[in-house]
Amino acid sequence: MHVGHITTPFGRRPMTLALMKRQAAVAGIESGSSVDKWKVFRDASEARNLLGIQDRALAVLNALLTFYPESELASDRAMIVFPSNAQLSIRAHGITGTTLRRHLAALVDAGLILRKDSANGKRYARKNRTGEIEQAYGFDLSPLLARASELSALSDRIATDRALFRRTKETLSICRRDVRKLISAAIVEGVSGDWEAIETRYIELVGSIPRTPSLRDLQNSLEDIEKLRHIVLNLLENKLNSEKMGAYDIGSGCHIQNSNTESIIEIEPHGEEPEAQPTPNSETQNDPTKTFPLSIVLRACPEIMSYGPGGMVSSWRELMEAAVLVRSMLGVTPGAYRNACEIMGPENAAATMACIFQRAGHINSAGGYLRDLTARAQRREFSLGPVLMALLRTNAGKERAAS
């Protein structure tokens, strides 16, 4: 330790071993070393959280550097600036004297500057006959040069952590989207599995993410949601494998009879707006499996359109995806919606969900209402047609009133 370079502070400010250590580090600066003062300032700014200083302290440090005339801090030049508090306050955007003194102390405690106090505590410089500064008292900027490499490393570490945080957050967002849409697809496609419990677990995991998460929080949440995604993908892959085996059996000449003529596996009609197939009796009007044109459903229930992929609905599959999304928003359980798909057919279940969403403000329990409609449809007591017509009339009346 270069004890010859140790100076004690003026007034009531105490001398500490930490201050002696910082002064010794400054005395050990290698001859000929230099650093761009704004580069080291940017590094200190980047590492401010690790250094324990606030933005206002950085504003004070910036002001101190403006009083240093050279662009580089160099070991062969004096690095002491001696502005008054009034001058510093002006260049630090007009902060008050009390705030200025507090942040100067913070910069000293962080080891970014040192005080070199005169006998009476005043800041000034003594010049020789040629006008060169012989002795100066004020704030020593040498710690910035002494710690330049350390501050650069801290800055790089912060930048790396920030990039990792951003990548982890993006990966988590994609993983959340994957799980949400895979669950929705599984429910719409009628894949066997306890999807209500899976969705409940998904909601719990998403709800446990803090509002302002740390990197560790994001990494833990990502690990948990990736595990859930793995479970969901396994269930869906099992479904795809079973379908492949079924297709192979049919191709090999095996005859499979399916008594369910309205299988929910085939969720997307071949036509854009499928019409109902004519029936030989007069019960077609009350047939819950009758599918109405998509254009009529969307005219009657325009509210659901903005919840489709990309903020629009242009096919039955997109309407089904939007229906699963609003089902979750309205608190309808996956089991209730899956039952509706089995009884009504996936197209009519999606259309019914759109009608419920259109009138959400008038329905106390969307889940209970859907279960009631499903039960009535099973008894052939519910038809979607009158509901759609009533909504079309309501929308037309609103348009006339607005015009």
N, C-alpha and C positions, 0 to 999 in steps of 0.2 A: 504494500500500500504506500502510495506517495504522500506521506503525512505532511510534507511541506506545502501541499496545495490545499490543505483543509482550512476553511474559514467558517466562522460561526455566524449565525443570523443575528440581526439587530433586534433590540427591544425584547418583548416577551416571548418571541418565537423560540422554542427550545432547540437544542442541538440533539440529534439522535444518531445512533449507529447507522441507520439506513441512509441518512443524509451524508455521513462520512463515506459510506460505500459508493454512493452516486458520485461524489466529488472525486474519489479515487479512480473510478471508471473513466471520468472525463480526463483526468491527468494521464491516463494510459493510452490516449488516442495516438495512433501511429503517425509519425511525421509524413507529410505529403498526402494524407488522405483527404478526400473531399466528397460532397454529395450535393445534388441539386436540392435546394431548400424546399421547393414545391413538391418534388417527388417524395421526400421524407414526410412532408405534411400530408400528402394524400395517403401514404401508408399508415400514418398515425390516425387519420380520419377513419380509414377502413377498419382499424383495430380498436376503435374507441371503446367498444363494449368490454373487450379483454383488458384494456387499460383502466377501465373504471371512470371514464370521463364523459361528460355530456356535450351536446352540440354547442352550447354556449361557451364551454371551455375551448372548443376548437376555434370558435370565432375569435376568442382572445389570443390564441396561439397564432392564428392567421394575422391578426393585427400586429403582434410582436414581430413576425417575420417581415412585415412591410417596412419596419424601421431598420431592418438590416439591408444595407445598400447593395450588397453583392447577390448574384443569382445562385452562388454555391456557398455552402458552409465548408470552410477549409481550415485545416489544422494550422496553417501558417499565418492565419489572420485572427484578430480578436473577434469573438462572436458575442460580444456583450452589447445589448441595446438598453437605452436609458430614457424611455419616454415617460412623461408624467401621466398620472391617472386620467387627467382630463383629455390628453391626446389619445391615450389608449381607448377611452370610452367612445370617442368620436369614431375611431377606425373600427371599433367592435360593434358598430351599429347602434351606438348610443345607450349602452347598458349602464345601469346605475353604479355608483361607487361601491356599494355593498356587494352587489352581484359580481362586479369586477374583481374585488379582493377575494371573494370566495372561489372564483374559478382560477385565479392566479395560484391560490393555495392548492387547488386540485391538480393543476399542471405540475407543480413542484412535487406533490405527493406521488403523482404518476411517473415521476422521473423523466419528464420531457424538458424541463427547464430547471435552472438553479438560480438562486438569489446570490448576488454578490453585493453585499451591503457595505456602505461607507460607514465611517465612524458615527455619523449622525443619522444614518438611515436614508439620506437623500440620494437621488439618482442623478449622476452627472458624469462628465468626462473631463479629464485634465489633458490639455494639449501642450506640445512642446513649441519651440520657436518657429518651427517649419509648418505648424498647423496639424501635425499628425497626433493622434490620440496616444498619450503615454499610459494613462490609467483610466479605467471606466468602472463605474458602479451602477448596477441595475440588474437586468435579467440575462443570464448566461444561456445561450442557445447550444452550447457544446454537447449537451446530452443527446440532442437530435443526431449529431454526427456520430457520437459514440455508439448509439443504438440503431444506426441506419440499417444494418444487416438484420438485426433482430426484428425491427418494425416491418421490414420488407417480408420477412418470413411469416410474421403474424398476418400481414395483409394477404399473402398468398393462401394461407390456411383458411382465412375467412372467406376468400373468394371460392376456394374449393368446397368448403362447407355449404356456401350459399348455392353453388351449382348442384351439389348433391341433394340439398333440400328441395330445390326446384324440380329436379328429376324424380325424386321420391314422391313429391306431391302430384306430379303429372301421372306417374305410374299408378298411384293410389286412385286418382280420379278415373283413369281408364279401367282399373280393376273393379271399382264400384259400378261403373257403367256396365261392364261385362256381366257382373253378377245380377244386377237389376234386370237387364234385358234377357239374360238366359232364364231367370226365374219366370219372367213374363211369358217367354216363348214356351217354356215347359207347361205352364198352366193352360195357355191357349191350345197347345198341341195335345193336351190330355195325357202327358207323360206321367206314369205312375211314380209316386213318391210323396213324402210328407212335406209338401211345398209350403204349407202354412207354418210349420216349425222352422223351415229353412228361411222363409221370409222374415219371421220373427227374429231369428238369429242375425240376419242381415241388418235389420233395423237397429238391433241392440249394438252391433259393431259400429255402424255409422254414427249412432247417437253418442258413442263413447269417445269420439274424436274431439279433442278440446277446440275451443274457438280459435285460440292462437297456439297451435301445436308446436312442439319442439321437433327436431329431427328424429329423436328417439321415439316420440309419440307417433310420428308418421310411419316410421319403420315397423313399430309394433302393430299398428293398425293394418298396414299393408300385409304383414305376415299372416294375421288372422283372416283377413278378407281373401287372401290368396288360397288359404286352406279351404274356405267355404266355396270358392270358385272351383277348386279341384273336386269337391264333393258333387257340385252341380254338374260339372262336365262329365264326371263318371256316370251319373244317372242318365244324362242325355246320350252319351256314347253307348250305354247299354241298350237304350231305345233304338238307336240307329243300327246297332249290330243285330238286334232282333228283327228289324225290318228287312235287313239284308238277307238274313236266313230265310225269312218268309218269302221274299222275292225269289230266292234260289229254289225253294221247294216248289213254287208255282211254275218256274221255268223248267223244272225237272218232271213236270206232269202231275204233281200232286194237286188234288182238288180240295180247296178250302172253302167252306160255306160260311158266310157271314150273315147272321140273322139281323144285324143292326144296319139298316139301310141308310141311316144318317150318321155314319161314323164320324166322330169329332177329330179323327186323325187327319182327314182331308179338310183342312180348315180354310183353304183358299179356293173359291169357285174358279172355273175355267174362264168364264166371261167376266168382263169388267163390271157389269151390272146385271147379275143373273136374275131371271124372272122365275116365278114359281111354276112348277110343272102342273098341268091341269090334272084334276082328280075326277073320277067318274061320279062323285056324289056332290051334294050341295054343301058339304062341310068345309070347303076350301076357305071360305071367309074367316072361319074360326080355327084354321089349322095353324098351330104354333110353329110348325116347321116351314111355313111359307116364307120365302126370302124376298124382301122388297128391293127395288132398285136402289143402288148406292146413292144416286143423285137425290132421291127423295129423302133418304135418311139424313143426308148432309144438309139439305134445305130445311128440314124440320129441326135438326140439332146442330146448328153452326158452331156452338161453343166448343165442341170437342175437336174441331179441325185444327186448332192451334197446338194441340197436344200430340199430333202425329209427327212422324220423323221429319225433321226440317221445318216444323211448324205448319204442315199441311197434310191432308188426307186425300189420296188419289186412287186408292185401291182398297179392297176389303181387308187385305192383310194389314195395311196401315191403320185402318179403322180398328182392327182387333188389337194392335199394339197400343193405340191411343186409349182403347177401352180398358186394357190392363193397367195402364198408368193412372187413369182417373179412378179406377176401382181402388187402387191403393190410397189415393188422395181422399176418397170418400169414406174410407174405413171399411170397405167390403172385403170380407175374408176370401182368401184363395179358394177355400172349399165351397163357399157359396157361389162364387163365379164359375168354378169348375162344374158344379151341379147344374147351373143355368146353361152352360155350354152343352152338357149331355142331354138335357131335356129339350131345349129350344133349338139347338144347333149353334155352332160358334158364330155364324153371321148374325142370327137374331139375338144372341146373347150380347154381342158387341153393340148392336143397334139399340137394344133395351138399355144397356149401360149408358149409351149416348143420350137417350131420352131422360134417364134419371139424372144425369149430369146437367142437362139443359134445365131441369126443374129442381136443381139441388136446393135452392133457397126455400122451396115449399115442402121439402121432405125432411122429416125429423131423423129417420134412420134409413140411410140408403141400403145398408145390408139387410135389414128386416124387410124393406120394401121389395128388394130383388128376390129374397127367399119366398115372399108371398106370391109374387108374379110367377116364379118358377113352379110353385105348387099349383097355381091356377092353370098354368100352361100344361102341366102334366095331366090335369083333369080336363083338358081341352076347353077351359073356361076363359082363357086369355088370348087375345089377338092383338098383334102389334099395330095392325092397320089403323084402328080408331085413334090410338095414341099418336101416331105420326100425323094423321089428318088434323087432330086437335092442335098439335104444335105448329103445323103449317098455317092453320087459320090464325093462331096467336101471333106468329111472326108476320103474317101479312097485315094484320091489324096494326102492329107496331110500325111497320113500314109506311102504312097510309097515314098514321098519326104523325110520324116524323116529317112526311112530305107536306 
